[in-house]
């Protein structure tokens, strides 16, 4: 599962965090403490986070700074969460968002 993580880097150091369990579209996954939701999904091999509501084109982890809105997902029932900047927490329920999202 962690084969998509950078484990060694010539300049940066990475602390391996504790395992954090969460659910994505009904599938149990495990990330690491310190991950954003998007980075945990990427490490688990998930590349498509949803589809655009008009064109149905796949959306994914793009800017990683919260500007592009390509990573909008439903987190714990709340739509339009920018998962590239949202910290991962144990027990989160993350779902793909394929529409504009309606607040509960």
N, C-alpha and C positions, 0 to 999 in steps of 0.2 A: 504494500500500500504506500509506503514512503519512498518508493523509487523515483518519484517526481520531486523530491525535496533536494535542495542544495545542502549537502552535508559538510563539504569542505570548500573553503574559498581562500585565495591567497591574501586577502586584505581583511575581510569581515570575519567575525567570530559568531557562531550560532550556538545558543544554549538550547539543548533539547528539552522541551517542556514536558509536563505530565500529559498523559493521554486524556482526551476529552471526547466523550461519546455524544453524538447528535444524530438526527434523522434527516435524510434528504429524499424527498419524494417517496417516502415509505421504506427507504433502505437505511439500515443502521450503518453509520460510518464512525470513524475515530479520527480526530484531529489532535493537535497539540496545543497546550496552553500557550498563549501568545499569538496564535493564528488569528487571522480574520476568517470569516466564514468562507470567503472566496479562496483564500490560500489553502484552507483545509480541504475544500472541494477539489482544487487543482491537484493537491498532493494525493488525493484519492483517485485521480484519473478522470474526474468530471470536467469536461471542456465546454459543454453546452449548458447554460444556466436557465435558458428559456427561449422563447421565440417572440419576435416582434409582433405586436397585436395587429398591425396592418399588413406587412409583407410576409410574415411567418418566417423571416430569416432567423437563423440561430443567433442568439446573443451569448456573450461570454465575458470572461475576465479580461478587460481591455486596458483602461487607464490606471487602475489600482490607486487612485487618489480621490475618488468620489465625484469626479466631474462629468463623466460621459453618460451616465445612466444606463449603460449596457448591462450592468449587473443587478438590476432591480429584481428582488425576489420577495416572497412572502415568508416572514419569520415570526413564528409563534402567533400566526393569524393576522399579523400586521403587514399590509402590502407596501410596495415601493421602498423597501429597505435596500440601501446601497451596501451590498454585502462585501465589497472590496475594502470598506473601512469599518465594518461592524465587527467587533470582537466576538470570537466564538465562545459560547458558554455551554456547559454541560446540560444535556437534555433539550437543547434547542430543536424545534421542529421547523425545518426549512423546506419550502416548496417552490417549484418553478412558477414564474408568473408570466403568463402569455396574454395578458390583457392590461388595460390601464390601471387596474387595481382600484378597489372601492374600500374606503376605510370602514371598519366595523362599527 
